[in-house]
Amino acid sequence: MHIDLAVLQFLAAPFAASLILTGIHAYLGVHVVERGVIFVDLSLAQIAALGGTIALLLPISGGDAHAPAVYWVSLAFTFVGAFVFATVRGHHARIPQEAIIGICYAVASAASILAMSKATSESEHLKDMLVGNILAVSWPEVFKTAALYGAIGLFHFIFRHQFLAISMEHKGGAVSGLSVRLWDFLFYASFGFVVTSSVSIAGVLLVFCYLIVPSVAAMLYSQSIGTRLAIGWSMGTIVSALGVYLSVLLDLPTGATIVCTFGLVLAIMAAVKPLIIPHAVS
């Protein structure tokens, strides 16, 4: 299939957005997998979506899904979720953190459905919330998102030792004298900034895949953080390009196509691992 220049220009911004999502989410995914809170992204994303849905029902949004009020209400809801997740963590906690995360996801999902039942075109909003509409992203959105994620990435780089310590020692009550709950909240709060922006661009399912799949795939081949990041970023870039191309080639929804491509590539990487395990990166 021949793709002309106009189509390539149209796909340039969505592809750039997918690379930005890969950059930040593959890194955050390392922390999430190490902490064992795999569904925290889905839960925070759903909480952010709930906030956006409620904002759409309020007069302050004017019914515009891209109104600033929608973003800030979503972010406020996400911060509440970040506070809850940071508070319930602890070595002596009787209730597993993952249980709280799952409950928050279920309640936020149900509440979103209830809220959307009072809105117009609820089915379209539900679809956008789940798989997003990454093809609709504009260059100004790409640049704004890149600036935000760059600032968060710099924040995590400056305090990388603290964040890595509480992630790698997630079962401990205290790590080298650090205030675990404080650094947990800072992690989830910065994570919330990313999720709130990502969900509005790519939807809940695609954001989850960018967060978890590259990190899981990298863990198949390496335990080194640096190597896992390199593998995760490489996989995310390749899958993004392949998913966007297949969506155009087969005339399929881009977000859902990238999600399925992530699953297919992960299955292939898992299948070929026994063939190359003696030479796998360590």
N, C-alpha and C positions, 0 to 999 in steps of 0.2 A: 504494500500500500504506500502510495506517495503522499507525503505530508507537505503541503506547500508552506511558504514562508509566513503567510498570514496565520495559519494554524499554530506554527511554532511560536510566533509572537504572542498569540493568545494564551499559549500554555506556559510561557516564560514565567509570569508572575506566580501561578499556582505551583510550578516546580520549585521556584525560589522559596516559596513559603514552606514547601515540604522539606527542603534542605534545612531551613531554620528550625522547623519542628524536630528534625532528626538530631540536630546539634545539641539542643537543650534537653530533649527527652531521653536520648540515649544515655546522657550523663546522669540525669535524675533516676533513670531506671536502675542503674547500678546500686544506688542507695536503697531504692524501694525493694529490690530483690534481696539485698543483703539483710534488710530489716525484716523480711518475711511478711510485708504488708502489701501483697501483690495487688489487692483491689482498692488501695487507697486512691489511686488515680481515678478509677471508675466512680468511686464514692464522691470525691471532691468535684469531679467533673459533673456528676449528677446534681450535686448541691449547687454548683454554679449555674447549671441549666435551670434548676428550680428558681433560683434568684432572678435569672433573666426572664423566666416565664411570668413570675409574679410582677416584675417591673413592667412587662408588656400590658398587664391588666390595669396598671395605675395611670392616672392622668399625666404624670411627669414624663412618661415615655412618648406620649402622643401616638402610641401604636406602632412606633418605629423600632424594629429589632436592633438597629444600629445606633440608636440614640445613646448619648453618654450616660444617661441615667440607668440604662439597662446594664452597662458594664459595671458601674459602681455598685449597684444593688447586688449583682452577681458576685462581685469581689467581697462585699460585706458578708454575704452568706458563706463564701468560701473561708473567710477568716474565722467565722464561728466554727466551721468544721475543723479548721486547723487547731483552734484552741481545744476543742473536744478531743481530737486525736492525740495532741501533746499531753493532755491532762490524764488520759486513761492509761498511758504507757507506764510500765514499771515492773520491776522484777517480782514484786510481791502482790501485783494486781491479781485478784481472783478471777476476773473476767478477761479473757484474751482480747488483745487490741483488735485483732482481725474480726472478732465477733461484733464489736462496736462499729467497725468500719462497714461490715455487711449490713448491719441493722440500719445505719445511716443511709446506705445506698438504697435499700428497699423502701424506706420511708420517703426519701427524697424522690425516688421514681414514682411512687404512688401519688405523692403530693403534686408532682409535675403533671401527671395525668389528670388529676382533679382540677388543677388550675387551668390546664389547656381545654378542659371540657367547657369552660366559661369563655373561651376565646374563639375568635373566628379563625377559619382555616387551620383548625387544630392538627389535622393529619399532616399537613405540610410542615408545620412547626415541629411536630414529633420527628418527622424524617430528617429535617435539618439538624435537630438536636442530636440524633443518633449518628448519622453519617456525614453531617455537615454539607457544605457546598464549596469545597476548596477551589473550584473553577471560577467562582465569583470573586475571589480575592483580588484586590487592586494593588498597584505598586505602592501607593501611600500606606496601605495596611501592612504591606511587606516591610517597608522601611520602619514604620512605627513598632512593629512586632520585633524586628531585628534589634532596634535600640533597647527595647524593654528587656529582651532575653539576654542581650549583651551585658546590660547592667546587672542582671541577676547572676549571670555567669561570672562576672567580675567579683561580685559579692561572695559567691561560693568559692572562687579561687583564693581570695584573701583569707577566708576562714576555712579552707579545705581541711586542715588538720582536725579542727573541732567537728566538722560535719562527718568526716570519714571515721573519726573515733566513735561517735555515738551510733553510726550505722554498723560498723564492724563489730562493736561490742553491745549490740542492741538488747542482749539479755541481761546486761548488768544494770544495777540500780544507779551507779555513779561511775563516771569514766574520767580518770586522771584529774579528779577535783572539779570537773565541769558540772555546771547546772544542766542536767540532762533535759529537764522539762523546758528550760529556756531555749536551749539550742534546738530541741525538738520543735518548739513553736516557731522559731525562726526558719527552720527547714520547711515546715508545712505552710507557713505564711508565704515564703518565697515561691514554694511549689504552687500555692494558690494563685499567685499572680500569673504564673505560666499557664496553669489549667484554665483560668478564666478567659485568657486571650485565645488559647488554643481551641477550646470548645467552640467559640464563636466562629472560628475559621474552619475547623476540620470535623467537629462533632465528637461525641463521646467515644464511639468505637475506634475511630482512627487515632485519636489521641492515646487511648489505651494501648493500641498496637505499637505506636511509636515509642511509648514508654517501656513496655515489657518485652516485646519480641526481640529487638536487637540485643538487649541485655541477656536474655535467656539463651539466645543463639551463641553469644560470645562466651557464656559460661561453659558451653559444650567443649570449647577448645582451649580455654585459658582460665587461670585463677588470678592472673596479674591484672590489677585495675587498669593500668595503661594499655595493655594489649586488648582487654575487653572493650575499652572505649574505642580503640582503633577499629576493631572488628564490628562493633555496634554502629559506628558512624559510617563505615563502608557499606554494611548491609542496608542501613536506612537509605543511603544515597542511591544504591543500585535498585532497591525495591521501589523507591519513589519514582525514579525514571521509568522503570519497567511498568509500574502500575498506571502511571499517566499515559504511557504509550499504548498499553493494552486497552485502556478505557476509550481512547480515540479510535483505535483499530477496530474494536468490537462494538463501539457505540454503547458503552456501559457507564453507569454512574461512577465517577472518579474515586470518591471516598471509599465506596464498597469494594471497588476493584483493587485499590491499594491494600485494604484490609485482607482480602482473600490472597493477594500476592504475598503479603507478609506470612500468612499461614503456609502457603505452598513452599516458599523459600526456606522457612524454618524446618519443614518436614524433609526437604532435600538435604539440608545441612545435617540434620540428625541421622538421616539414612546413610550418608557418605562418611560419617565420622569413623565407623569401624574400619573403613578402608584406608583411612589416612592417620589413624590414631597414633602410630609410632612417630609420625612426623608432625603431630599437632603442636601448635604454639604453646609454650608453657610460661 
